[in-house]
């Protein structure tokens, strides 16, 4: 049957039977993946694998989820919702969406559903809604994403007791394009997901999507309960083990982030070796581990993460290079390893090379090498200009940071400060994330270089309100307070810094802080 005809018939049935009661096929829990209740018209033999597939879907374990849905079709070849599930695994709303190959696969999965198969009106609505995503197999448009979200809203309204409709509708809100300030949308999703979590305490999607919704400086505290429960609800998912650290990092809870990602990295490696996952799950956990180790003062452990990247099972050479460049350039900035940064050689794709030239420009400026800073900045601008259409461009605020340091090296201090303040304002308002060294912290560093510790202290303190317990911001605030003559504040920040450090903290700033503040 042609997909277009099937989609039209689904929409027709959904429109004339919007409130038909759900089937009451028993819904067994998926041990280790949470518990859901998603009755379908499929046979009882197909239901366990189907439920497992949905539970895996809620934890973004897409490869394993597809395998479970496929098992469901083997148990019941006429299980329409299993093909819906297989199509769902090709759409990654909070990641890359659905590139062309995924659109084709999703379209093909839905196209296997036959009109004579048993389906309730509710199931027709689910299929019709997802059909919007795959209506164009060449490109996923913003209009399709919005229309899909609207369709999920209608299902949520038609079946208010359907926890899956609530969860997938909330997820669709978080994936809406062109949101600008999306705080109101996030709060709407949080409210729905909190209610779902109260009604179904072990629902994996409720806590997972709530963490995503609360993943901003302003809302992070609202996701802490979900963060501390998700790994317990779905311990068999490496992504569920990792995801709580999004909130832990926001709140500066470094040890909890480390514990979360150590477990996630191990689970991800095992899943990849069993062909139930991909290397990017482990790389993502290692990215968080590196950042968290730096904030705990454990430089050697952060370096070990870089050394271990080549050991990740299933990783392609390009993946290793991309992750290595991302972590290494960040580490150079975090640790102020300017000489090592200047020795970095361009490698990887265009974005990797942009990152390297950016860090080299900053490193040259920080060491007073105006000529090298200018040369690397020219290389950066050329790389951005020559990039291929499908390659990323360094964010505007990061380009401003680099240009600000270049102007600082040239002695154009007013222009340098203005550029850095603009970058900080942009970053504060848009929250680009990605573990970038904050522009506001760089502004404070620049003010320290200009012998303005009182002004620098204000910026360090402002940054700590947005990103609590950052090592460099605490250390900078301590130094700025000491230089400003505020010994009490200096000791307070020194205590906070040391309390947040791990037992194997080895960053040299800790030794410098002892001699400067008098802490023994």
N, C-alpha and C positions, 0 to 999 in steps of 0.2 A: 504494500500500500504506500502511496506517495506520502512523504512526511507532511507536506503542506495540507493535504486533505485530512490527515489525522489530527493536525493541530486545530483546524477549523472545527472538526467534529468535537474535539475535546472542549474547546471554548464554548460551543453550543450547549453541550451537556452541562458544563459548569454553570452556565447562565440560567438554565431552566431548573436545575436541582442544586441550588446553593447550600441547602441546609440538611441534606440527607444524612442520617446518622452514620457514624463510623462502623465498620465491621468490628466484631468483638473477638477476632482471632487472638488467642492468648499471646502475650508479649513477654518472652523470657528475657531476663537480664543478660547482658554481656559481661561476664566476669572479668574483672581487671580493666574494663573500659568504661565503666559507669552503667547506669540503668536508664533505659528509655521505654516508652510505651508508644509503639507505632503500628497499630493493627492494619492489616492489608487484606486484599482478596486472594492473596497467594495461599498455597496449601500450607498446612501446619509443618510439613517437612521442610519447606523453604524458609519459614519464618525465622529460625535461629540464625542462619547465615545472613539473612536480610538485616536483622536487628544488629548483628555484629558489624555489618557494613556501614550502617547509619552511625553507630557509635564511633567507629573509626573515622568516619567522615567528619563528625563533630570535633575530632582532634586533629584534623588535617593530615591524617595518615592515608594519603590518597591511593598509593599503590596497594597497600594491604586491604583497603576498603574495596577497591575494584575486584580483588580476588574473592572477597567474601560475597559480593553481589553476584559474581560469576558462579560461585557455588550454589547460590540460591536459584539461579536459572537452571542449573543441572537438576536440582531437586524438583523444580516445577518449571518446565519450559515455557509455561504461559504466565509466569509471574511478571506482570507488566512493571510493577514498582521496582523490581530488581534492575530492569533496564533503565528506569528513571535514575536509580542509584548509580549505575555505571556512568551515565551521562553526567551526573552531579560530580563525580570524581575528576572530570576533565575541566571543570570550572573552579578556579581558585580565586575567590572574590577578593581576598585581602593580600594576595601575592601578585602574580602576573596576570590575573584575570583569565582570559582564554585566548591564547594565540591561535593562528589559523589552523594548525594541526589539531589542536584541542577542539576547536569548533567543528571540524570535520568529524572527529571521533564521536563527539557528543551528539551530533546530528545523526550519525549512523546508529548509535545506541537507541535513541528515541524512535528512529525509523523502523526498528525491529518489532515495535509494539503493534499488535494487530487489533482491529476494531472489535473482533468477536471474542477477545479475551475478557475474562471477568474483571470488572473494575467498578468501583463506586464513583459517584459524582465527585466526592472529595479527591479521589485518586486522579480523576480526569483533570481536576483543577491543578494539582501538583505538576502533572505532566505538561499541561498547557502553559503554566507559568514558566517552567524551565525551557519550553520550546521557544520562548521569546529570546533567550540567550543565544540559541543556536539557529535563529531565523536567517542569519547571514553567515555563511561558512567561510567568509573571507576576512571579516574584521568585526570585532565586538565593539559596538558603538556605545557612547554614553547614554543615548536614548534607550537602547535595549536594557542597559543596566538599571535605569530609572523605571522603565516599564515592568521589568521583572520584580523590582521592589514593590511597586504598586500592586502587582498581581499577588505577591506574597502577603501584602497587607490585607487584601480581600479574603484570602484563605484564613488568615488569622482572625478576621472579623466573623467569617462564616462558622468557624470551628474554634471558639475561644478556649475550649478545654484541650485542644490539640497542642501539646507541648512542642511538637516538632514545628508546627506552623509558627509558634511564637519565636522559637530559636532561630529558624531560618529567616524569618522576617527581620528580627533584630540584626542578624548578620548582614542582610541586604542593605539595611540602613547604614551600617558602618562602611559598606563598599560604594556608597553613592559618590559619583564624581562631582568635581567643581563645587565642593562644599564650603570653601572659605572657612570662616569660623564655625566649626561644626559642634561646638559645645552643647547646643540645645539638642541636636540629633543624638549625640552620645548620651546625654542625660535621659532622653526618651528610651534608648536601648537599655541603659542601666536599670531603669525602673521596671521594664518588662522582664528583664532577665533576673532581677532580684525576686520578682513574684514567682517566676518559673522555678527558681532555685528553692524557694520556700515550699512550693507545691511538690516538686520532685528534687529532693536534696542531693540525689546522686546523678543528676542529669549532666553529662559532660559538656554539652553545648552551652548550658546556662552559665557555668562558671568560666568556660573558655572565652566565650564572646564577651562576657562581662569584663574580663581582664583586658581584652582589646579595647572595649569601650572606655575603660578607665585609664588607658595608657597615655596620659598627658600629665604635666606637672600639677595642673589644677585639680584633676579628678582622681589621681593615683590612690589616695587614701581610701576611696570608695571601692577599690578593687582588692584591698588587702585580705579580706575574709575569703574571697574567691581564690586568691592566689595561694593561700595557705591550705585550701581544701582540694584544689584541682588534682594535684599529684596523688592524693589519697583516693580520689574518686576513679581516676584512670591510670593506675601505675604501670599498665602494660603499654602505654603510649609514650614514646620518647618525647614527643612534642608536648604532651601534658606534663612531663617532668620538667621540661624547660620553661614553658610559658609563664609560670608564676614569677620568674626572674624579671619579666618586663616591669612588674610592679615593684619588686625588691630593688631594682636599679633606680627606679624613679624616686624611691624613698630613702635611698642610701643604705639599704640593708645588705651590705656586701657579703657577709658570710652566708646568709640565706640564698643569695644569688649563686654563690660558689657551690654550695651543696646541691642546689637545684640543677645546675648545669653539669656538674660532675656526673650525676646520675643520668642526665639526659644524653650526654656524650657517649657514655658506656652503652646505654640502651640503643641509641641510634646506630652505633657501630655493629651491634648484634643484629639489629633489624636489617641493615644493609647486607650483611653477610648471608642472611636468610632470604634475600631478595624481597623483603617486605618494606623497604624504604630506600632513600637515596642519600648520597653523601652530604647534601646540603643541610640535612637535619643536624649532623654532627658538627659541620663547620659553623653553623649558627650558634650552637651551644659553646663552641670553643671561642667564638667572637665575644660572647658575654663573659666567659671565664677570664679571658685576657684582660678585659676592661675592669672586671671586679678585682682581680689580683692587683692591678695597678693602684686601685683605690684603697686596697688593704695594705699597700706599701710593699708588696711582695714582687719585686722586679724580676727576680730569677725565675719565679713560677710563670710570669707573663712571657718571658723569653722562651721558656720550655714549650709553651703553646705554639709559638712560631716554629720551633724545631719539629714539633709533632705533626704539623699539617700534612707533610708528605706521607704520613703513615695512615691516613684516613682511608678505610676500605671503600672501594668503588669510586674514588675521586678521579676526575680527569685532570690532565696536566693544566688546562686553562683554569679550572676551578681552584687548584692549589695556588697558582700564581695570583689570581684575583684576590683570594683570601689573604695570602701572604702580604701583598702590597697594602691592602686595606689595614691589616693589623700593624704591620711594621711602620707605616707612615704615621699612624696614630700614636704608636709607642714612642717614636722619635719626638713628636710634639709634646706628649704627656711628660716624658722624662727629660726633655730639653737636651737631648743628645745631638747637638748641632753638628759636631764634626762627623759623626756617623751618618747623619742625614745627608750631609754634603757628598758623602761617598756612595750614596744610593745610585744605582744605574737604572735608566729607564727600561722597563720591561712590561710585558702584558699588553692588554688592549689599550685603546685610547684613554679611557677613564683612568686606568692604572697609571699611565704615563703622566696624565694631568695631575694626579695626586702626588706623584714623585716630584715633578717640577714645582708644584706648589710648596711642598715641604722644603725642598732645596732653596727656594726663594726666601722663605721665612728663616731658615737656618742661616743663610748667608747674611740676611739683614740682622739677625740676632747676634752674629759674630762680628758685625761691622764691615763686612765685605760688600761694599756698595756695587762694585763691578759684577761680582758673581750673582748678586741678587738681581741685577738688571738683566743679565744674560739668561738666567733661569726663568724670569718672568716673561721674557720674549719667547722662550721655548714653550712656556705654558700657553700663551695667547695663540701661538701658531698651532699647537696641538688642538686647541679648542676650535680654531677656525677650520682645520683640516679634518676634523672628526667625521666619520661616516654617519649616515642618517640614523642608523639603528644603535649607535653608541651614545652613552650618556655624556652629558656635559657637566662639568663642575658647577655646583650651585652658585648663584650670583653672590650670596652672602660670603661664601668661601673665597670667591674671587676678590671680593672687597677686603677680606682679611689679608690676603696676600698682597694686594696693592697697598694696603695701609702700612704693612711692614716695609715694603719697598720705599714708600715715601718717608718712613721713619729713618731708614738707612741713609736717605738722601738729605736728612736734616729738615724735611718739610713737616714739622711736628704738628702744626695745626691741621693740615690736610690729613695727616695720618690718623689723628684722633677722631676727626669727623668721619672718615671712612670706617673706622672701627666701631664708632658709636652707631652708625647706620647699620652695619652688619649685626651688631648686638641687638638692635631694635627689631630687625627683620627676624633674627633667630628666635628672639623671645616671643614674637607674635605668631610665628608659623611653626615653631617647634619641629624642625626638620629631623631631629633625632640622629641616629646612626653613630652615637658615641663620638661625635666631633668634640674636639677641645672647644669649649664655649667661647664665642666671640667676646662676651662680656668679661670673661676671665682673661682673655688676651688684652682687652682694653685695660684691665687692672695691671697686668704685667707691663704694658707700655707706660702707664702712669708711674709705675715704680722705676722704670728705666729713666724717666724724666724727673725723678726725685720729687714726686708728689705723693708721698705715702698716705696722707689723709684722704685724698681723692681716690687713691687705689683701694683703700680699705672699704670705702662705700661700695665700690664695684664688686669686690670680693664678697661682701656681705649680701649684696643684691643677688649675686650668682648662687650663693648658698641657699637662698630662699627658694630658688627654682630647682636646683640640683643639690640636695642635702648631702653632706659628708664627702664631697669631692676632695681628694687628697690635696691637689694643687691649690684649690680655693682656700682650704683650711690653713695650709702652710703659708700661702700668700697673705691671708688675713692676719696670721700670727706675726709675720715679718713686718707687714705694714703697720700693725698696731704698736709693735716694739719701736719702730722708727719714728712713729708719731708721738711716742712718749706715754702710751697707754699700756703700762705693764700688766694691769689686771686683765684687759682684753687679750693681751698676748698670751698670758698663762691659760686663759680659758680656751682659746683656740688650740694651743699646744696640747692641752688635756684632751680635747675632742679628737684631735688628730691621732694621738697615741691610743686612745680608747678604741678607735675604729680600725686600728692596724692589726694584722694577723700575727700569730706567734713566730712566723718566719719572715717578718718584715725586714727588708734589707735595703730600702731606698736610702741613699746617703743623706737626704734632707733631714732624716730623723736624727742623725748624729749632729748635724749642723744646728738643729733646733735645740738640742740639749745645751750646747755651749752658749747659744745666744740668749735663751730665755732663763737659763739657770736651773732647768729641770734636771734632776739627777736620776 
